[in-house]
């Protein structure tokens, strides 16, 4: 018998639940993707049935897995026998397996071949076998348009199989093969038992050059993947509500205490927390939130250790007490405006004391939370009404997870906490042009947690659209973020059509999967029976249209003769979490100067009226149009003098690593410094130097901005947030706005008083001499004080310049003249310098009078007087 199971498609990253059981494991700091290939065969009658061939072929296209399993079996009995073919996901999982029942018939040859096909969304797979096979083969192909960062196959099957797995990896494709011979499968050369007993795991991660994520468009659908890195955690206010009723006695309570002690140790200094334990009564370790200081954490651990389970279960009063503590803290102004508040409920049973009606409890909690906080529920064991926990969690911006009451309870609880322990963003909103997209999945998210991935999908009118644009806003730990996305709708066409293994329907399938699971979540919290029926009808239609197995559909299995049809088991306890969402930033953005589109659902507030601490996302900037004072190239200073309508130029010849002060204004508290880098080698016995890093310090706001050729970082005390030059977006903090245009420029605006532009110059990375460098442009309208100093700041007060006695120079195109300035008579040369604002490759010629000897006589003192020790240092007083 040839038994074929096709997992038509399944998302490698879990989309069924916002926070899947193994999400933290699957999307850790580096966001690794797992595929574990799992197969289990149960035989109803063990009379002479043999499995001798097992092949798994899995192809992943942008996280979407298509898996086919082929198993050859022989029936040596004299009669037909039934088997249970059970592909399933390993514990912990709330999705019951879909079973494919097959009959192995007796035939003259002893083997009857036919196939079974089905659709089962897969997050990951693993193989568990202890049968010696004549043919064992696993092939995994990965196609990721985003680019593959790494591929890794852990040594999960032991040293016995070292060197057998082969990995070939390209920029966007990879192939993993595991094909042990029968001899290699044996535990020893003379053994009849196999050493293959465990999980075969493939881990990989994609490139994430853009902070905002990746936007992929193909065949009329778009998918946004969003998993930002390098963000400081938001402070959190967390209340642990722990069931200590009699049913928690024994191993469950012991494991819960062990997990809670570990979880409390992981609280950050900026977090606030408290503990509530409940049975038929409700007790509070503290009646209010306290800071997670070492002393408080240790005291909480001691309290946990003294808990002894007994009595009934009063879930309603326990949750209302928790929401009261959070609401009171908020009303008293005790919560950081940028913090995230949450309740974590741990329970193993249904309510037995107090309010017993589940719908009333759900209503009470919803009214008390008022969409201000999130509720996460951990259901231990199988006595708990898990559907109720799902409903009440989903209804309050959280999620539920089943914890299996065994020796692994503690580890499962800690894994769950890891999923919600690091909130990085809040109030994430995705905006798309309504005239170009439709049927967009969930696009607004309360929180984003580190180690997870948000995904948004929708239909897009590619026939009448060249680029798809998106604007995403979010609140980070120390700033408001605004991310703009622009992607060519045909960008993936060539790549996808050339690869014979890529699934051309991956965008449609992911969209359908997200949509169905979103409707399941909506059905779960529908307030009326009529609305629930309507949602059920929609789910059923979507399931049939896109071949998705849901609680309302089943998989039918038909034999080749079409005379026998069997019904596969339905998933009995499916996860119904919200689908996730995405954010992308602009590759190939044609223009960032046009501002934010009118369809973006963003509150536009003028910069000058933005509150100091909490400002809504502001989308308003076009880069400065008239910038005259500049430093660019080696480093060439161009000083525009408005009164005399002249450009004066000079170079600074200093050493790599030196930091030059450009602006030092103690009155306004503004510092601008630049650090020099050198070329790769000398040319004509001279090593050219360039600016490789700029530091901006706005002392009165406590903000620092560091820009180098790779990243743009805003620092506010211990907090920092970073964008890369591959992003297009905005950061807003305390009336300071940073606007990044992909691979082009960064504009910094401080209210209406001043602005700066930094230009990026990229060179061929294998160039034998040149390196990437930066240029800076500062408008003379900047409102520096008369006390401003620095190589540029000193010209806030324009000096009197008199140029006369023009005469021929060494070359006809470079005449010389005498310039009188600051009591000095200097010989200057007429020439051309480059302004790279409008043309970053060739620049625009600017005529100027060049001052020799590093500006001596034109600048105050010697250029070495402007060297400072640190990137944010003020100049010392003379």
N, C-alpha and C positions, 0 to 999 in steps of 0.2 A: 504494500500500500504506500502510495506517495501522498503524504498529508501536507498540504500547502496552506499556510496562514499568511495573509497579506494584511499588515497594518497599513491601510491605505494612506493614512497620514496621522501624525501626532506631533505636538510641539515639544521640543526638547526642554525648553524652559517652560515651567508649568504655567498654563493660562487658565486652568480650571479654577484655581483659587488665588486670591491676591497674595496670600502668604502660604504656599504649599508646604507640606510636611518637611520636605528636605530642601526647602528653598535656600536656607543659609548654607547648606553644604554645596548645593548646586551653583549658586551665585554668591561666592565668597568675595573677598576684596578684589580679586582679579576676575571676578565674574566667570569661573570655569563652567562649561557646559558638560553634562554627563550623559552618556548613553550606557545603560546597563542592559544587557540582553538576557532576559529571564524566560525560562521555559520549564513547565512542569507537566508531567504526563502521569495521569492516574489510570490504572487499569481496573475495570470492574471485575473481570475474571482473569486471574493471573495464569491461565492455562496456555503456556507455550506461545506467548506473543513477544517478539523481539524487535528492538529498535537498532538498526545498524547504520543508518545514515542521518546526519543532522546538519543542515545548512541554514545560515542566517545571512541575509543580504539587507543592509540598511543604508539608505541614502538620505542625507540631511541637506535640505536646501533652506538656508536662512532659518535655522532652528527647527524646521518642519521635517519630521522623520517619516519616510516611507519604508516600511520593514516587511520583508517576506521571509517566512520560516518554512523550510521544506524538511519533512521528516519521512524517511522510508522505514516501514515496519513490515514484518512478515508474520503471518498467522499460520502456525504449524498444526493447529488443532483441526479436528475433522468437522468443525461447525463454525458458523459465523459468530463473532464476538463483538461486543461494543466496548469502546474506550471513551474516556473523557479527556478531550484535548483542552487544556486550560492555560492559555496565555494570561499572565497576570502580573501586576506590579507588586514588588516586595513590600513588606511592612516597614514603616507605617504608611498606610494608604487607606483612604476611605472609599475608593472606587472598587467595587467588587469586579472580579474578572468576568469577561464574556466567555462562555464555554462553547466550544464547537464539538458537538457529538458526532462521531463517525462510526461506521460499522466496517469492520474488516471481514470481508467475505472469503469463504473457502473456494478456491478455484483449482483447476488441474495443476497449474504451475505453482500454486501456493501463495501467490501474491496478486492482489487486485489493486489497481491504481486509480485514484480519483482525487479531486482537490477540494479544499475548503477555503473560501475567501470571506473576509469580513473587514469591518472598519472598527478599529479601537484606538482612540487617541492615546498616544504614548508620550510620557515625559522622559522616561529612561528605561532601559532594559538590561537584564543580566541573564547569564546562563547558569543554571544549577543542574549539574549532571553527575552521575556516578555510574555511568554505563560505558563500557569499552566499545568504541564505534569504529567501523571500517572507514568511515568518512566523517570527519568533523571539520566544519569550515565556517568561519565568520568573516564577512567582508563589510566594512563600514566605509562609506564614501561621504565626504563632507564638502559641500559647495557653499561658500560664504562670500557674497559680493563685497561685504564689508572688509574682507581680508582676515586671514587666520593668524592670530598672534602666536599660538603654540598648540601642539597636540601631544598628549601624554597618555600612556597606558600604564597605570599602576601595576605593581607586581602582586595583584590580588589573588592569583592562582598559585603563588609560591615560586620558589627558585627552580622547581622542576621544569618550568616552562621558559626559563630565561633564554632569550635569543630567538624564540620561535615567532613572536609577533613582529611583523614588519610594518614600518610606518614610512610612507612617502608623503612629503608635504611641499606644496607650492605656495605661492602668494595668496591664492584664494581657494585652493582645492587641497584635499588630503585624502589618502587612502590607507586604511588600516586593515591588515589581514592576519588572521590567526588560523593556521591549518596544520595542527599537529598530526603526524602519522600515527598509526595504531601503536607502533613501537614507542613513540614518544609519549603516548597517552598512558602507557603502563606504569604502575608504581615502581616496578623493577623489571629487568629483562625477562624474568620467568613468571612474573605475576599475571594473573588473569583479571585483576581489578584495575580500575582507571585512577589516575591521579587528578583528573579533571573533576573538581568538586568545589565549586565556589562561584564567585562573580567575575565576569569579564567586563572590565570598565574602560571606557574611553572618555577622557577629559579633553576639552579644547576650549579656547577662548578666542574671541574676535578682536580685531583692532578697534580701538576707540580713540581715534585722533581728535575727534570733535567732542567737546564737553557735553554738548546737547544731545548726542546720539546720532542715529543713522536713519535716513529716510529712503525707503526702497519703493519704487513704482514699477508695476509691470502688469500688462493685460487688463488695464482698467481699474486696478486696485492699488492702494498705497498702504504701506506698513511703516510705522514709526517705532524704532527701538530706542529706549531711553534708559541709560544706566550711568549717570554722571559719577565721576570720581573726584578726588581732591577737594572735597567739601568738608568744612568743619561741622560736627554734629550740632543739631539744635539741642538746647537743654530740654529735659523732659520732666514732667510731673507725673509720677506713676504710683498708683494705689494697687497693692496686691490684696485680693479678696480670696481667702482660702477656706474651703470647706473642711471642717474638722468634726463632722458628724460621725456617728458610730461606724458607718460603712467604710470609712477611710482607715479603719484600724488595721495595723499590721504593715505589710510590705508597702502598700500605697502611701501611707503616712510617712514611713521611714524614707522612701524615695523622694517624696515631696519636700521633706525637711532638708534632705541632702541637696536637692536642686535649688531650693530657696537660698540656702547659705551661699552657694556658688553664685547665684544671680545677684544677691545683695553685694557681693564682693566686686561685681563688675559695674556697679553704679558709678557715674562720674561725679566729680566735685560740684559741677554746675546743676546736677539733678536734685529734685526734691522727691520725697517718697513717704509712704506710711504703709502700715499693715492692718488688715482687718481679718479676723478669723471668726467663723460662724458655725453654729449648729442650730439648735432651737433658739439660742440667744446670739447676739452680735457683740463682739468685743473689738476694741481699737487699741492697738499698741500705742499710738499717739492720736489725739483727737484732731490733729491738724498736720499738714505737710511739714517735714523737716528737711534740712539740707543733708545731703549724703556725705557727711563728714566721717572720718574713720571711727570716731567714738559712737556716733549714731548708728552706723552700720553694725558695729560689734554688739551694741545693745539690742538691735533688732534680731541678730542671729541668736543671742541668748534667749530672747522671747520665743522665737520659733522653736527652739530646742525644748521648751517646757510644754508644748502643746500636747494634749492627750485627747484623742478622738472619743466622742460619746454624743448621744442625743440625736435629735432630728436635723432637718435641713430647711433653713429659712432663707432662701435665695433672695426673695423680694426685699426684705428689710436690709440684708447685707449690701445689695447693690444700691439701694436708696441712700444708705449711710455713706457709701463711697462717693456717690455723686454730690451729696450734701457737702462733704469736705472739700471737693474740688470747686464747687460753685461758691462756697464761702471764701476760699482762698482767692478766687478770681475777683469777687466783689470787694475784697479788702485790698486789692492791688498787689497781692503777694506773688503773682505769677508773671514771669518774664513775658512781655508781649510776643516775643518770637519763639516761646517754648511750645512744646507739644504735650498735651495732657492725655492720659490714658488710664483705663482700669483693666486689670488682668484678673479674670475670674477662674479659679481652679475648683472643679467640683466633680463628684463621681455619681451623682444621683439626682432624682427629681425632687422638687420641693415637697416636704411632708409637714411643715409647720408654717403658720402664718398664711399668706396668700398662696393658694394652690393652683389657681387657674392661670395657665401659662400665657394666654393672650392678655390677661390683665397685668401680669408681671411685665410683659413686653411693652405694653402701653405705658405703664408707670415709669419704667426706665427711660423710654423714649422721651416722655414729657420732662423728666428730670435732667437728662443730658442736654436737650435742646440743641443738638448738632454741634455742641462745643467741644466734646471730647470723643475719644474712641474707646470702644469696648472690645476686648479680646477674650475669648472663652476657650478654656482647656477642659475637655470632657474626658475624664479618666475612666477606662473600662467600657463595658457595654450596657451597664444598667442606666446610664444617663440618657436622657432624651436628646440625642445629638441634633436632631432637626430643630428643636427649640433653641439650642445654643447657636446654631447657624443663623436662625432668624433674628435673634436678639442682637447678635454681633453684627451681622450685615446691616441691620436697621440702624446701627449706631457707629458706622464708619470703621468697623473692625472686621474680624473674621474669627472663625472657630476652627479648632483642630482636635481630633481625637487622639488621646494619649492611651496607649495600651498598658494596662495595669500589670506590669511584670518587672523583671529586673532592669529593664531598659527605661522605666518611667522617668528616672532622674535625667538620663541623657536626652530623652525626647523633650522634656520640659526645658532644658537648657538650650537645645537646638531651637525650640520655638522662641524663647526669649531673645536669642541672637537675631532672629528675624525682625524684631521690633525694638531692639535696644539702641539702634543708631538712626534716629530720624535726621535726615539731611535737608529735606525741603518740606514746605507746607504750602497749601493753597496753589497747587499746580493747575494751570489752565492752558488748554491747547485750543488755538483758534485757526480756522481755515476759511478760505473764501467760499461763501455759501453758493455762489453761482457756479462753482467748479467742482464741488465735492458733495456727496450725499451719503446717507446711511453710515455716518461716522459712529464708531463705537464710543464707549465712555471716554470723555475728553476732559473731565474735571476730577481731580484727585485731592483728597484731604491732606495726605502725607505721602512722602517718598522715603523709604528706609534703605539704608546702605545694605548692599548685598542682594538687592532685588532688581527687577527690570520692569519698567512700565512699557506697555505696548498699546498703541492706538492704530486702528485700521479704518478704512473706508473706501468707497467707490470714488473714482475721479474721472472726469470727462477729458480723456487724453486726446480725443479727436479735435477738440477746440482749445487746447491748452498746450503751451510750450513748456512752462515751468509751473510747478506747484509750490505755493508759498504758505508758510505757517508762522505764527507768532505764539510763543509759549512764555508765560510769566510764572514766577514762583518766588517764594520768600525763603531765603537762605539764612544762615546763622547771623550774618552781619550785613546783609544787603538784600535789595530787591533785584531779581534777575529778569531780564527780558531777552529771549532768544529768538532770533529770526532764522527761518529755514527757507531755502530756495533750491529746488532740484529739477533738473531737466527730466521731463516725463519719459523720454526715450533713452535715458542714460544706460539702463540695464538691458535694453533689447539685444544688442550685439552679444554681450557676454552670455546671457541666458540661452540664446538660440544656438550658440556654438557648442555648448556643453551637452552631450548626449545623456548624461546622468541627471542633470538638473530637472526639478519638477516645474514645468511651465505654469502649473496652477497653484504654486505655493502662496501667492498673495490672496487669491480667492479663498483657499481653504483656511488660511489663518483668519481672514476676516469672518468667514462663516463660523469658525470655532469660537472666536471672541464673541460674536453676536449671540450665538446660542447660549453660551455660558452667562452672558450678561442678562439675557431674558430669564434664565433659570434663577439668577439672583433676584431679579425683579419679581418673579412669580413667588419666590420664597417670602417676600415682604409685602405682597399685595394686600391692601386693606379690605377688599371686598371679594366675595366669591365670584361675582360677575367678571371683575377685572382679572382674577386668577384664571378663569376659563378662557378669556380672550388671549391671555399670554400663552396659555397651554396650546391653543390652536396655532399661534404663531410659531412656537417652538417646534411643534409637530411638522408644520409645513417646511420650516427651515431644515429640520432633520432629514426629511424625505428628499428635499431638493439637493442637499449637499452630502447625503449619506453619512450622517452622524448618529451614532448610537447614544441615546439619552434615556432617562427614566420613562419616557413616553414612546420609545421606539425599540424594536428588537431586531436582531440579525437573523435572517432566514438562511438556512443552508439547504442546498438542493444537490442531489447526486447527479452524475452525468446522464443517467437515463431519464431524469426528470420525473421519476415515479415516486420519489420520496423527498418530502420536505420536512425539515426539523427546525424547531424554534430554539435559538440560543438563549441562554439566561440573560435577563436584563441586569444592568448594574443596579444593585439593591440599595446602595448607600452612596450615591454620587456626591462629589464635592460640588457645591453650587456657588463658588466665590465669584466675585466680580472679575471681569476680565481686566487685564492691565493696560497700560497705555504707553505712549512714546513721545519723544522730543527729538528734533534734529536741528542741526545748525547748517548754515548755508555753504555747501560747496558750490563753486561756480556762480556766486552771487554777482549779477551784472552791475548793481548799483545799490549802495547803502545810504545814499543821500536823499532818497525820496521820502523818508519818514515812514511811519507805520500805516498800513492800509486801514481804511475806514471800517472794514469788516471785523477787524480785531477787537475782541471784547475786552478792552483794557481801559482803565480810568486814566485819562491824561491829565496830569496836574503840572502847572508850570513849575520849573525848578525853584524859582525864587520863593514859592509858597510851600515847598515840601517841608514837612515836620522833620526835626532833627533825627529822631530815633526811628519812627515808623512812617515810611512814605509808601504810597501805593506805587505800582509799576508805572514808570513814566517813559513814554515813547515820544521823543520830540526832536532829537538832534539831527541836524545836518552838519557835517564837518565844517570847520571854520573856513570861510571863503577867502579871507585876506590875511595871510600870515607872512610877515616880512622878516622878522628876526629868526634866523635859522642856523643850525649846525648840521652839516651833512658831509659825508664822504670822509676825508682824511685829516682830522676833522676840519672842514672848511666852515668858518663863521661868516655869515652875511648879515651885516647890521644895517637896517634901513633907517635912515634919519629923515623923518617926515618934514621937518622945517626946511631943510636944505634940499630935500628931494634927491638924496644921494644914497647909493649903496656902498658901504665900506666893507672890505673883506680882509680876513687874515687867517692864517693857519696856526695851529698849536702843535708843536713837535715835542711830544713827551713819550714816556715809556708805557708799554702794555701793563695793565694792572693799576696804573695811577687813576685817581678819582679827581675830576675837575669840577669845581663849583661853577654852575651857570647862573643860578639865582639864589641869593641869600637875603631874605627880607624879614628881619626880626619883628617888624611892626605888624605885618600881616601873618607872620608865622609860616611863611612858605619857603621851602628849599627845593631846588632842582639841581641834582648832581649827575654826572655821567662818568662811567668807568670805561677806560680804553682797553681795547684788545688789539693784538697785532696780526699782521698777515702771516701766512704759513711760512714764508721765507722772504729774504731781502730781494729787492730788485734795484739794480744800479747802486749797490752798496748802501741801500736805505730800506729800513723796515717801515712800511706804511702802518699807521695806526688808525683805528676807527672807534666809534662808540659802540660797545657791545651790550651796555646795560645803562638804564636810566633809573634814578630813584627820585620820587616826589614825596615830600613830607609836608603835610598840612597840619601843623602843630596845634592850631586852635581847634581842630576837629579830631585830633588824635588818629589821623588816617595816614597810611603810607601806601604808595603804589610803586611796585617794582616791575619794570618792563625789560625783558631781554629778548633775544632772537627766537626763543621758544615759547615763553609764557608771559602772561600779564597777571599780576597778583595784587589784590587789594588786602591790606592788613589793618585790622582794627583791634589793637591790644593783642590778646592771645588768639583772636580769631583771624582767619584768612580765607579768601576765596580766589580761585584761579580760573582763568580762561586761557586757551591756547590760540596761537595764530591761525589755526584751522577753524576757529569759531567765528560766527558773526552774532553779536549780542551786546547786551548792556548790563552793567552793574550799577546799582544806585545805593548810596549810603550817605546819610547826613548831608544832603544837598550837594553831594559830589556824584557826578555821572561819568562813568567810563563807557565809551562806545567802541566796540571792536569791529573792524571790517576785515573779513577773512583775507589773510595773507597780504594785507595792504597797509592799514594804518590803525592807530588807536587815538581817539580824541578824549581828553579829560576836560570836563567843565566843572567849575566851582561856582555854583549859583550863576549870577549874571556878571560876576566880577572878573573872572579870568578863564582862559582856556589854553590848552596845549595840544599839539599834534605830534605823534611819534610815527615815523615811517619805517617800514621794514624793507630792507634790501636783501633779496635772496640771490645767491650765486650758485653756479654749478657745484654740487657738493664735492666733485672730484677735481675741482680746479686746483692747479698746482700752487697757486699763490693766494688768491682772494678768499675771503671768508664772509659769511653773512654779517651784516652790521645794521645799525639804526641811525636815523636822522631825527632831529627835533625842530619844530617850527612853533614860534611864539609870537602872537600878534602884539603890536605895540600898544593896542588899546587895553591890554591887561592892566588892572588897577593895582600896580605895585606902589609901595610908599616911596617917598623921596629918599628913605634910608636904604633902599634896595642896593645890594652890591652883587658881585659875581661877574663872570666874563660877559654875561648878557644883561644881568640886572642893573649894572652900573649905568647903562644907556637909557634907563627910564627917564633920567634927566638928560636931555639931549645936549651934547657939547657943541660949542661953536666950531665949525669946520670951514676953513678957507683954503681953496685949491686954486693954484695959479702957476704961472710959468710952465705951461704944458710944452713938451719938447719931444723929439723923436727918442725912442728907446732902442734897445739892442735889436729888436725886430720891428718892422713897420707897423704891425698890427698891435703892438704893445707900447704905446707912447708912455712917457714918464711925466710927472708933475711934482710940484712941491705942495705939501699939505701942512697947514698950520692948525694945530689942535692942542689944547691943554698946555699952551706955552712951548710946544715942541714944533720944530720944523722937520718934516719927514719927506723922504723921497718915496713916492708911491708910483705904481705901475697900473696902467689901464688894461683890464683884461676881462675874461668871461668866467663865471662860475655857474654851477648847475643848481637849478631849483627842481626837485624831484616830486613835487606835490602832484602835478598833473601827468607826468610821465616818469614812472619809477624806473624804467629801463634806460632811457636815453637822457631824460631830464630836459629842462628848458633853460636856454642860455640867459644869464642875467649879467648885465654889464656892471662892473664895480671898479673902484680904486683899491688896489691891493697893497696892504701894509706888510712890509717884510719883518723878519726877525720875531716871529710869533706875536705880532701886534704890538711890539715895543713902541712906546710913545703914544699909541692910540688908546690902549687899555691902561688903567691905573696900575702902576708898579710893574712887576715882572710876572709872567704867567705862572711861575712856581708859587707865587703868593696865593694862588687859587686852588692849590692842591689841598684836599681834605682827607681825613683818615677813614671816614665811613661814608656809606652811600646816602645817609640821611643827616650828615653833619652840617651845621651852620658854619659860615666863615667866622674865624676869630676876629674880634674887634681889633682895628689897627692900633 
